[in-house]
Amino acid sequence: MLSKPLMTTHDVAELLKVSEATVRGWIHDTELRAVRVGREFRVAVKDLEAFVNAHATMPAAAGDDTPT
């Protein structure tokens, strides 16, 4: 079972302060992993965290692997 609920493209866009079209573009370009549910996409929190970490300009500080 899922430990955390899946986020909609709207949720992700609102959280990252970008448009939903940008989020859908990341999904279609396979930069952001998502699950198709009907006609919409859902993003797992862990996949969003991995996406953000992969696009960070600097690596995380040593020992700073706790989720926020």
BELURQUI-V157074 format. One line per field, one symbol per residue. psi: psi as a letter, one per 20 degrees, with the letter a starting at -180 (. if undefined). A space follows every 50 residues. Layout:
psi=???
//
This chain:
psi=rphqqqqrhggggggilrqhhgghghghjkhpprppocjrqqpqghhggg gghhjqhqqqqpjljpq.
//
